[in-house]
Amino acid sequence: MNTPTAPSPAQTARALIKELQEKFAVFRDCQPLAIGIDKQLLTRMPELDRKVLRTALGIHTNSLRYLKIMEKATIRFDLDGNAAAEVTDTHRAHAVETMRERFKKDAEKRKALRDAEQAARKEAEAERQRTEKLGQLLAKFSRNGN
């Protein structure tokens, strides 16, 4: 018996982000969001699941595009695109640090992958050399035995 599985929270949150981008330019244009934007959204869209909304906002505000905009932003915007508040130096610094950490992790992953590939190539070469030596020994002793 197949029972339909519910979409994962991340899938649901990603669908919500798409919906928010369609409805609100502030999401579509990836503008800095006003503090408390979640309350504005819940007022306008009371059917939203708070947990899914939190996940969606987390995905959106941690996206590289949003962080790059926050790095230089000076003003936050509400759902209607009106200036809501100033972006603080602390929030700009947080965006910069988050990107720095992400780039550092990505670089470490790439290095680990390169190192693993290099180790695999060395192992394959060593195996090829062992096989070649065994083949030479086999050929040498099979000739002597005849």
N, C-alpha and C positions, 0 to 999 in steps of 0.2 A: 504494500500500500504506500503510495507516494503522497507525502504531505508537503504542500508548498512551504518552502523555508522563507522566513522573513528576511528582508534585505539587512545586511550588516549596518550598524550605526554609521559607519564611514560612508557607505554607499548612499544611505538616506540623507546624510549631511551633505554629500556632494550634490545630490539632486536638489536639496534645499538651496545650496549656493547658486546653482543654475537658475532656480526660480527667483531668488533675490536679485540676481544680475539682470534678469528680464524685467523685473518690476521697478528697480531702483538704480538710477545712474551712479549713485555713490558706490555701489558694489561693482557695477559694470566697469566704471572708470577707475576702480581700485583707489578711491580717495580715502584719506585718513578718516576713520569713523569716529563719531562723537562718543565720548565716554557715556555708557548707559544706552547704547544703541539697541541692546537686547530688549530693554523695557519698551522702547519705541516700537520695535518689531512686534512684541507681544500685544501691544495695544492695538496695532493695526491688523495683526494676524493672530487672534486669540487661539486659533486651532493648533498653533505650533506646539510641538513637544519641546519642553525646555532643554532636555538633555541633547536632543538632536540639534537644537539651535546653538547650544554652547559648543558642540562639536563642530558645527558648520562655521561658526565665528572663529573658532580656534584654527581651523584649516585655512580660512580666508586670511586671517591676520598673521599667520605664520608663513604664508606663501612668499616666495622670493620677490615676486612683483610688488606685493604690499610693503614688504620690509624695505625694498629699495626706495619706494615712494616716501615712506615714513622717515627714512634717513635724512631727507632734505625738506620735509614738510614743515609748515609753520602753522597751518590751520586745520582743525578737524571739522567734519561736516555731518549734519543730521540726514535723515532719510530723504528730505526734500532738496538736499544740496545746499542748504543754508549754512553759513559759517556758524559753528557751535562753540568752539573754544580753541585755545592755542595748543599747539603740540609742544610739550615741554622738552627741555634739553635732555632730561632723564629718559623720556620715551624715545627720542632720537638716538641717544646712546644705546638704549636697549636694542633697537633695531640693528644698529651697527654691530653690536656684540653678538646678537643672534646670527647674523649673516656670517660674521667671522668664524664663529663656532661651527656653523654648517659647512662653510668652505674648508675648514680645517679637517672636519670629519670626512668630507668627500675626498680630500687629498690623501688622507690616511687610508681610506678604502681603496683608492686607485693604486697607491703604493703597495698595499698588501696584495692586491690582485696581480700587479706586475711582478712582485717577488714570487708569488705562487706560480705564475706562468713560467718564470725563469727557472725555478726549481724543477718544475715538471719537464721543461726542455732539457735541463742537465741530466735528470733521471732517465729520460728517454734516450739521450745520447749515450749514457753509461750502459744502459740495457742493450743498445745497438752494438756497442763495443764488446760487451760480454758475449753476445750472440755470435758476433764475428769471430772472436777468439775461440769460442767453443767449436764453431764450424771449421776453423783452421786446424784445431787439435783433432777433431773427428776425421778430417780429410787426411791428416798426417798419419794417424794411427791406423786408419782403415787401409791405407796404402801399404804400410809396413806389415800388416797382418796377412796380406794376400800372398 
